[in-house]
Amino acid sequence: MTKTASVSLPGDSERETGGPVRVGGVCHALFAFDVGIGIDLARAEALVRDGVRGSAVRIRRPSPAWFEYKPTPLRVSAEVAPIKVAQMACETAVECTLYDFGAIGVNFRIPFDSDIADLAELTRALYDNQELINAARSCAESLAGSIKEAISRYELSAMVEDYAAISVQRWPEGVTPKGLLQSHRTLLARTLQAETGELSEQQIEHTLAARMGYGSGDLTVVDWNAALIFDPEPSDVVSLLQHANVELLEMRLLDEQLDDMLDRSRELMEKVLKARIWPLSKGAKAIREFAELATDKALLFEGVNNGIKLLGEQYMARLYRLISDRMNLPQWDAAVLHKLETVESVYDKLGTIESTKRLEVLEIVIILLIAFSIVMPFIPGLSGK
């Protein structure tokens, strides 16, 4: 990533003026879906290529030099019907990104060239926009259906995670991103919050607090549901935001699935305890299925958290930590990890119960054999005499 050195430019007013300012760029409406426990990306690429020959679909596997993906996500571009958001038209080319841990990210691009005040209307229109959510789900479902053979345990989740990344790539000459933030702080805070009403000074400060820039010519302001990126070349930051959004979806989904497993653990415990004589059948099978589910969740957790590494770019690493903190990813990770440990503890207890019951059965068999050997000499025809 090429960045300019920090240079002092005019226009960095410390007071809020809020006058009209013409800005241009692209708003990325990001959506994340889960389609299974894993995707064989090499197989998926082959299936997509076979299915789209002669159509307007493009397939790419590049990632920035400082992103280490193992394996690199598969990006597929496809044409969709036109959609308007706040009188702004989405591009008909939509990019879908497939991740090996079973997620699909969908990116709608909404170009804008308007007054900076219009961005608040755009984010309000994007907030819980069912038309876009349905279109994104349709894209993910269509793509996943075409590569179903490459997906382990295919199932499109009902859960969706959305995020708005507003990349402002053009602004008035002689004005810095910091100056724009200072002169329009209330408006930009409302833009990030998708809020129509007035915000308190404390809420404005909190909304704009998570920000970072490499030089005077760029600035990224991150909030929980949207981000403002003042940068002529924002693609790397958008990629970070998309990955973080996908990670948030997977953590939320894992948290929900682990809750379901823990809710069923009492029922499973009762099932194992009721198998009093022959615990080798239903009890053992139920424990084995529980263990397989727990293993799947643990592998998904590791896959998501180790899905991306940032190499040789300290700024991007710090920015990703800022994004993660704003999306509460560390808290989600900690909650999921705690539940994984609880599930493991439940499995250990179930295994102990099962082993104890096996030993009890074995003891009964041994006692019966000993008793039989004692009485056998007194049974006519069995004593051998």
Secondary structure, DSSP 4 states (H G I P E B T S, - for coil): ---PPP---TT--SS------EEEEEEEEEEEEE-SSEE-HHHHHHHHHHHHTTSS-EEE----TTEEESSPPEEEEEE----EETTEEPPSEEEEEE-TTSEEEEEEEEEEEEETTHHHHHHHHHTT-HHHHHHHHHHHHHHHHHTGGGEET----S--EEEEEEEEEE--TT--HHHHHHHTHHHHHHHHHT--S---HHHHHHHHSSEE-SSTT-EEEE-SSEEEEE-SS-HHHHHHHHHHHHHHHHHHHHHHHHHHHHHHHHHHHHHHHH--S-TTTHHHHHHHHHHHHHHHHHHHHHHHHTSEEE-S-HHHHHHHHHHHHHTTHHHHHHHHHHHHHHHHHHHHHHHHHHHHHHHHHHHHHHHHHHHHHHHGGGSTTTS--
